Each structure stands twice: as structure tokens, then as C-alpha cells.
Amino acid sequence: MELLGPESFEGQRLLRPGTWVVNFSADWCPFCEQFLPTFASLEGTGEFQVAIGDLTDLESPLWDRFDLAVTPTLIAFREGMVVFRADGRRGIGLGQDAVRAARAALAPGSGRPSSSPGPRP
């Protein structure tokens, strides 16, 4: 799985062609570590690529570019543009619901943007 840093983005645009699901996470985040196997289950299951958006550095410009307050946060891009977002919840993180919602948003024929505030407790 590829690790993406600030140089992979221009503002909120991903500088990659195709469809990508990016898990914005940090090495120091226990919820990110817990979510990683669930996120990794997306790899090879659709017509999209998966990557990690590295937020380990608290000074990373990605925090502000994507208005990130919590890790992990899942954002899907189609031809560089955001088409789906699921923000983690403090003290909870993300779970299988976010992965299911991302798959649905990226399913063939789902061309319109969608977002999700993240899983409900």
C-alpha cells in the first residue's frame, strides 16, 4: 500500500489519475492502527487504488488542506476530486461501516459525490 505525503496533493486535489481511497492516518494513533486491517480489506476489491495519507507529522499541511481534526479519516477521489468522505470520531475512529459506505460510493454507476460523517456508535 502506497504512502502519500503532501506532495501528492494540490490543495484538496489528489495528483493521481483514476479512483483512489485514501486513509488519512498517523503512526501514533491507536484508532488508525485498529482500522488499518479493515481499510486494507478494500485493496483489490474494486476499480480503485488504496493508499495511506500520512499525518504522522503534526505539522503536515494535509491537516489544514482537508480540514482534518480526527484520525483516521477516509477520503475517496475520482480523477483527483473528492467524491466521498468519512471522518473518524474521537475515541472511536472508523470501522466497517466507513468501508461499506466507500465501496457503495465508488460502485460503478455512482458518479455523484457523497459523504458520510463516519460510523455511529
N, CA, C and O of each residue as an XYZ file, in Angstrom:
484
protein
N       0.857     -1.166      0.000
C       0.000      0.000      0.000
C       0.910      1.238      0.000
O       1.869      1.322      0.767
N       0.591      2.171     -0.859
C       1.425      3.356     -1.025
C       1.160      4.382      0.086
O       0.029      4.555      0.539
N       2.227      5.047      0.505
C       2.146      6.108      1.497
C       2.224      7.446      0.768
O       3.193      7.708      0.056
N       1.202      8.304      0.941
C       1.145      9.596      0.260
C       1.424     10.725      1.241
O       0.878     10.754      2.344
N       2.278     11.653      0.828
C       2.573     12.836      1.622
C       1.970     14.068      0.969
O       1.257     13.951     -0.028
N       2.244     15.242      1.512
C       1.678     16.490      0.995
C       1.972     16.731     -0.487
O       1.169     17.358     -1.179
N       3.114     16.240     -0.984
C       3.482     16.455     -2.384
C       2.556     15.715     -3.360
O       2.601     15.982     -4.561
N       1.728     14.803     -2.873
C       0.798     14.058     -3.725
C      -0.516     14.805     -3.944
O      -1.398     14.332     -4.662
N      -0.636     15.968     -3.321
C      -1.885     16.736     -3.377
C      -1.597     18.176     -3.780
O      -0.535     18.728     -3.492
N      -2.573     18.762     -4.450
C      -2.553     20.194     -4.743
C      -3.852     20.739     -4.187
O      -4.916     20.552     -4.777
N      -3.764     21.406     -3.061
C      -4.981     21.783     -2.345
C      -5.698     20.510     -1.947
O      -5.083     19.602     -1.387
N      -6.989     20.430     -2.227
C      -7.752     19.223     -1.920
C      -7.821     18.266     -3.094
O      -8.631     17.339     -3.090
N      -6.993     18.473     -4.087
C      -6.972     17.616     -5.269
C      -5.828     16.607     -5.162
O      -4.690     16.978     -4.873
N      -6.138     15.332     -5.397
C      -5.125     14.295     -5.440
C      -4.488     14.307     -6.824
O      -5.192     14.272     -7.833
N      -3.178     14.357     -6.875
C      -2.464     14.425     -8.153
C      -2.215     13.028     -8.710
O      -1.077     12.673     -9.018
N      -3.264     12.247     -8.839
C      -3.196     10.889     -9.381
C      -4.414     10.656    -10.268
O      -5.521     11.055     -9.908
N      -4.230     10.020    -11.415
C      -5.396      9.679    -12.234
C      -6.136      8.481    -11.649
O      -5.581      7.717    -10.859
N      -7.382      8.331    -12.045
C      -8.163      7.181    -11.604
C      -8.883      7.445    -10.304
O      -9.075      8.590     -9.895
N      -9.276      6.363     -9.663
C     -10.036      6.429     -8.424
C      -9.176      5.878     -7.292
O      -8.589      4.802     -7.404
N      -9.113      6.632     -6.205
C      -8.287      6.285     -5.060
C      -9.094      6.423     -3.780
O      -9.914      7.332     -3.652
N      -8.865      5.526     -2.836
C      -9.397      5.657     -1.481
C      -8.190      5.857     -0.576
O      -7.288      5.020     -0.528
N      -8.185      6.980      0.142
C      -7.042      7.332      0.970
C      -7.467      7.341      2.435
O      -8.428      8.006      2.823
N      -6.730      6.593      3.225
C      -6.922      6.542      4.669
C      -5.934      7.530      5.281
O      -4.741      7.237      5.363
N      -6.415      8.695      5.711
C      -5.555      9.680      6.353
C      -5.363      9.240      7.801
O      -6.298      9.241      8.601
N      -4.126      8.863      8.113
C      -3.851      8.317      9.435
C      -2.448      8.699      9.901
O      -1.653      9.259      9.147
N      -2.167      8.382     11.167
C      -0.882      8.709     11.784
C      -0.351      7.487     12.528
O      -1.116      6.707     13.095
N       0.951      7.337     12.515
C       1.587      6.202     13.193
C       1.287      6.170     14.687
O       1.223      5.094     15.281
N       1.105      7.326     15.296
C       0.915      7.416     16.737
C      -0.541      7.204     17.174
O      -0.833      7.208     18.369
N      -1.449      7.021     16.217
C      -2.885      6.933     16.501
C      -3.326      5.476     16.700
O      -3.254      4.685     15.759
N      -3.784      5.104     17.913
C      -4.218      3.721     18.125
C      -5.460      3.356     17.302
O      -5.626      2.196     16.922
N      -6.329      4.327     17.025
C      -7.526      4.052     16.229
C      -7.164      3.797     14.764
O      -7.831      3.023     14.077
N      -6.094      4.460     14.292
C      -5.602      4.224     12.935
C      -5.054      2.804     12.815
O      -5.318      2.103     11.839
N      -4.296      2.399     13.815
C      -3.733      1.044     13.827
C      -4.853      0.007     13.843
O      -4.772     -1.012     13.156
N      -5.885      0.267     14.618
C      -7.029     -0.643     14.702
C      -7.792     -0.708     13.376
O      -8.275     -1.772     12.991
N      -7.900      0.419     12.682
C      -8.661      0.493     11.428
C      -7.879     -0.055     10.229
O      -8.487     -0.446      9.233
N      -6.564     -0.090     10.305
C      -5.740     -0.468      9.156
C      -6.130     -1.807      8.530
O      -6.249     -1.854      7.306
N      -6.338     -2.898      9.272
C      -6.747     -4.156      8.615
C      -8.093     -4.045      7.899
O      -8.287     -4.639      6.839
N      -9.010     -3.294      8.474
C     -10.312     -3.087      7.838
C     -10.132     -2.308      6.542
O     -10.713     -2.658      5.514
N      -9.327     -1.252      6.594
C      -9.051     -0.465      5.391
C      -8.331     -1.309      4.349
O      -8.667     -1.248      3.167
N      -7.357     -2.087      4.768
C      -6.584     -2.926      3.839
C      -7.475     -3.931      3.127
O      -7.130     -4.391      2.038
N      -8.613     -4.283      3.716
C      -9.529     -5.223      3.070
C     -10.132     -4.655      1.788
O     -10.684     -5.407      0.984
N     -10.036     -3.337      1.584
C     -10.516     -2.702      0.350
C      -9.611     -3.008     -0.843
O     -10.063     -3.007     -1.988
N      -8.337     -3.268     -0.571
C      -7.356     -3.454     -1.644
C      -7.758     -4.616     -2.548
O      -7.992     -5.736     -2.093
N      -7.831     -4.310     -3.849
C      -8.152     -5.328     -4.842
C      -9.614     -5.711     -4.934
O      -9.945     -6.705     -5.580
N     -10.508     -4.946     -4.300
C     -11.924     -5.316     -4.308
C     -12.780     -4.463     -5.230
O     -13.997     -4.642     -5.289
N     -12.161     -3.543     -5.947
C     -12.924     -2.675     -6.832
C     -12.012     -2.017     -7.839
O     -10.815     -2.296     -7.905
N     -12.605     -1.142     -8.617
C     -11.835     -0.433     -9.640
C     -11.257      0.849     -9.061
O     -11.500      1.943     -9.570
N     -10.494      0.696     -7.995
C      -9.855      1.819     -7.331
C      -8.573      1.330     -6.668
O      -8.370      0.136     -6.448
N      -7.717      2.302     -6.360
C      -6.474      2.036     -5.644
C      -6.657      2.506     -4.205
O      -7.497      3.361     -3.924
N      -5.866      1.942     -3.300
C      -5.902      2.387     -1.907
C      -4.526      2.889     -1.498
O      -3.504      2.407     -1.988
N      -4.512      3.856     -0.603
C      -3.259      4.438     -0.129
C      -3.470      5.012      1.264
O      -4.599      5.196      1.718
N      -2.365      5.286      1.921
C      -2.375      5.935      3.234
C      -1.923      7.378      3.061
O      -0.875      7.633      2.468
N      -2.698      8.315      3.570
C      -2.295      9.715      3.631
C      -1.616      9.933      4.972
O      -2.267      9.887      6.016
N      -0.318     10.168      4.950
C       0.473     10.210      6.171
C       0.300     11.513      6.947
O       0.663     12.591      6.476
N      -0.263     11.388      8.142
C      -0.467     12.534      9.033
C       0.367     12.418     10.301
O       0.095     13.096     11.292
N       1.380     11.560     10.270
C       2.204     11.344     11.459
C       2.810     12.644     11.965
O       2.876     12.872     13.173
N       3.252     13.495     11.052
C       3.810     14.793     11.406
C       2.661     15.768     11.691
O       1.868     16.079     10.803
N       2.582     16.230     12.902
C       1.503     17.158     13.268
C       1.590     18.473     12.515
O       0.626     19.237     12.497
N       2.719     18.747     11.899
C       2.904     19.964     11.105
C       2.576     19.737      9.622
O       2.727     20.655      8.816
N       2.135     18.541      9.256
C       1.806     18.259      7.857
C       0.718     19.219      7.372
O      -0.267     19.437      8.076
N       0.884     19.793      6.182
C      -0.147     20.692      5.646
C      -1.448     19.965      5.303
O      -2.472     20.607      5.072
N      -1.415     18.632      5.268
C      -2.635     17.885      4.955
C      -3.711     18.083      6.016
O      -4.900     18.019      5.703
N      -3.321     18.321      7.251
C      -4.310     18.576      8.309
C      -5.219     19.742      7.927
O      -6.441     19.648      8.043
N      -4.615     20.841      7.472
C      -5.398     22.028      7.116
C      -6.048     21.894      5.749
O      -7.201     22.291      5.576
N      -5.338     21.346      4.780
C      -5.889     21.224      3.423
C      -7.211     20.482      3.399
O      -8.116     20.831      2.641
N      -7.319     19.447      4.239
C      -8.528     18.623      4.245
C      -9.381     18.840      5.486
O     -10.303     18.068      5.749
N      -9.078     19.890      6.254
C      -9.834     20.211      7.457
C      -9.984     18.967      8.332
O     -11.086     18.609      8.747
N      -8.847     18.318      8.602
C      -8.830     17.085      9.382
C      -8.663     17.410     10.861
O      -7.748     18.139     11.245
N      -9.538     16.875     11.675
C      -9.456     17.070     13.115
C      -9.239     15.741     13.834
O      -8.780     15.715     14.976
N      -9.572     14.639     13.163
C      -9.522     13.317     13.774
C      -8.907     12.330     12.786
O      -9.146     12.397     11.580
N      -8.118     11.421     13.325
C      -7.623     10.312     12.516
C      -8.229      9.035     13.070
O      -8.449      8.934     14.277
N      -8.502      8.063     12.219
C      -8.396      8.108     10.768
C      -9.580      8.823     10.131
O     -10.660      8.917     10.714
N      -9.353      9.319      8.933
C     -10.401      9.864      8.077
C     -10.223      9.247      6.702
O      -9.108      9.187      6.184
N     -11.303      8.795      6.119
C     -11.279      8.127      4.823
C     -11.830      9.081      3.765
O     -12.943      9.591      3.898
N     -11.040      9.321      2.708
C     -11.485     10.188      1.618
C     -11.241      9.462      0.302
O     -10.155      8.933      0.069
N     -12.257      9.439     -0.556
C     -12.128      8.831     -1.884
C     -12.074      9.936     -2.932
O     -12.776     10.943     -2.843
N     -11.224      9.717     -3.922
C     -11.008     10.673     -5.002
C     -11.283      9.990     -6.337
O     -10.883      8.845     -6.551
N     -11.959     10.690     -7.219
C     -12.145     10.223     -8.594
C     -11.561     11.300     -9.488
O     -12.008     12.447     -9.467
N     -10.549     10.922    -10.285
C      -9.819     11.867    -11.141
C      -9.390     13.098    -10.353
O      -9.479     14.228    -10.834
N      -8.923     12.852     -9.131
C      -8.365     13.905     -8.303
C      -9.338     14.631     -7.404
O      -8.920     15.318     -6.472
N     -10.637     14.496     -7.663
C     -11.641     15.243     -6.906
C     -12.279     14.374     -5.820
O     -12.507     13.181     -6.021
N     -12.561     14.984     -4.672
C     -13.192     14.271     -3.565
C     -14.606     13.858     -3.955
O     -15.403     14.683     -4.401
N     -14.911     12.562     -3.780
C     -16.259     12.061     -4.072
C     -16.887     11.375     -2.857
O     -18.065     11.017     -2.881
N     -16.098     11.193     -1.800
C     -16.611     10.541     -0.594
C     -15.692     10.899      0.568
O     -14.481     11.043      0.406
N     -16.297     11.039      1.734
C     -15.507     11.303      2.941
C     -16.209     10.710      4.151
O     -17.421     10.855      4.314
N     -15.435     10.041      4.997
C     -15.931      9.530      6.276
C     -14.909      9.928      7.335
O     -13.781      9.434      7.333
N     -15.300     10.805      8.222
C     -14.411     11.265      9.287
C     -14.509     10.331     10.486
O     -15.595      9.904     10.878
N     -13.347     10.026     11.060
C     -13.339      9.253     12.293
C     -13.982     10.056     13.409
O     -14.164     11.269     13.304
N     -14.319      9.359     14.469
C     -14.901     10.035     15.635
C     -13.954      9.903     16.809
O     -13.382      8.839     17.047
N     -13.796     10.976     17.529
C     -12.888     10.973     18.679
C     -13.240      9.823     19.625
O     -14.397      9.632     19.999
N     -12.222      9.076     19.993
C     -12.414      7.968     20.925
C     -13.022      6.725     20.309
O     -13.218      5.723     20.996
N     -13.330      6.779     18.991
C     -13.958      5.637     18.317
C     -13.207      5.274     17.042
O     -12.967      4.097     16.776
N     -12.838      6.271     16.259
C     -12.160      6.009     14.984
C     -13.156      5.715     13.880
O     -14.228      6.316     13.819
N     -12.794      4.785     13.007
C     -13.651      4.336     11.906
C     -13.774      2.822     11.965
O     -12.963      2.142     12.593
N     -14.798      2.307     11.304
C     -15.000      0.861     11.281
C     -15.484      0.382      9.927
O     -15.356      1.077      8.919
N     -16.029     -0.791      9.924
C     -16.500     -1.444      8.709
C     -17.570     -0.622      7.989
O     -17.671     -0.685      6.764
N     -18.366      0.143      8.728
C     -19.406      0.973      8.099
C     -18.800      1.965      7.112
O     -19.364      2.200      6.043
N     -17.659      2.545      7.460
C     -16.999      3.505      6.575
C     -16.512      2.823      5.303
O     -16.601      3.394      4.216
N     -16.003      1.613      5.435
C     -15.533      0.852      4.271
C     -16.708      0.494      3.360
O     -16.611      0.615      2.139
N     -17.811      0.056      3.956
C     -19.014     -0.262      3.157
C     -19.530      0.978      2.424
O     -19.897      0.903      1.252
N     -19.556      2.112      3.117
C     -20.037      3.353      2.503
C     -19.117      3.789      1.360
O     -19.589      4.261      0.326
N     -17.805      3.630      1.548
C     -16.855      3.981      0.480
C     -17.070      3.079     -0.734
O     -17.093      3.557     -1.868
N     -17.228      1.777     -0.499
C     -17.491      0.848     -1.620
C     -18.751      1.255     -2.377
O     -18.762      1.269     -3.608
N     -19.808      1.585     -1.646
C     -21.073      1.973     -2.287
C     -20.895      3.256     -3.090
O     -21.415      3.368     -4.200
N     -20.171      4.219     -2.543
C     -19.956      5.490     -3.236
C     -19.133      5.310     -4.499
O     -19.269      6.090     -5.441
N     -18.277      4.291     -4.533
C     -17.396      4.061     -5.678
C     -17.885      2.976     -6.615
O     -17.218      2.659     -7.600
N     -19.038      2.405     -6.324
C     -19.585      1.352     -7.178
C     -19.844      1.896     -8.577
O     -20.180      3.070     -8.733
N     -19.690      1.054     -9.594
C     -19.979      1.508    -10.962
C     -21.368      2.139    -11.046
O     -22.344      1.605    -10.518
N     -21.432      3.268    -11.710
C     -22.698      3.970    -11.868
C     -22.983      4.990    -10.780
O     -23.962      5.732    -10.867
N     -22.140      5.035     -9.755
C     -22.352      6.036     -8.702
C     -21.420      7.206     -8.970
O     -20.355      7.312     -8.361
N     -21.817      8.071     -9.869
C     -20.965      9.172    -10.283
C     -21.109     10.425     -9.471
O     -20.334     11.365     -9.652
N     -22.071     10.475     -8.583
C     -22.246     11.722     -7.843
C     -21.512     11.669     -6.511
O     -21.402     10.605     -5.900
N     -21.011     12.815     -6.059
C     -20.291     12.875     -4.790
C     -21.187     12.518     -3.621
O     -22.387     12.796     -3.628
N     -20.593     11.907     -2.631
C     -21.319     11.615     -1.405
C     -20.364     11.789     -0.236
O     -19.146     11.823     -0.418
N     -20.911     11.898      0.946
C     -20.064     11.966      2.125
C     -20.803     11.336      3.271
O     -22.025     11.187      3.253
N     -20.040     10.976      4.255
C     -20.591     10.355      5.437
C     -19.886     10.948      6.643
O     -18.668     11.120      6.608
N     -20.598     11.262      7.693
C     -19.938     11.813      8.863
C     -19.169     10.756      9.642
O     -18.539     11.078     10.650
N     -19.205      9.533      9.211
C     -18.492      8.455      9.910
C     -19.490      7.525     10.590
O     -20.698      7.758     10.543
N     -18.986      6.488     11.212
C     -19.865      5.499     11.833
C     -20.555      6.063     13.071
O     -20.029      6.959     13.731
N     -21.689      5.551     13.367
C     -22.420      5.944     14.571
C     -22.137      4.918     15.656
O     -22.063      3.721     15.378
N     -21.978      5.381     16.893
C     -21.694      4.430     17.997
C     -22.873      3.542     18.276
O     -22.809      2.692     19.164
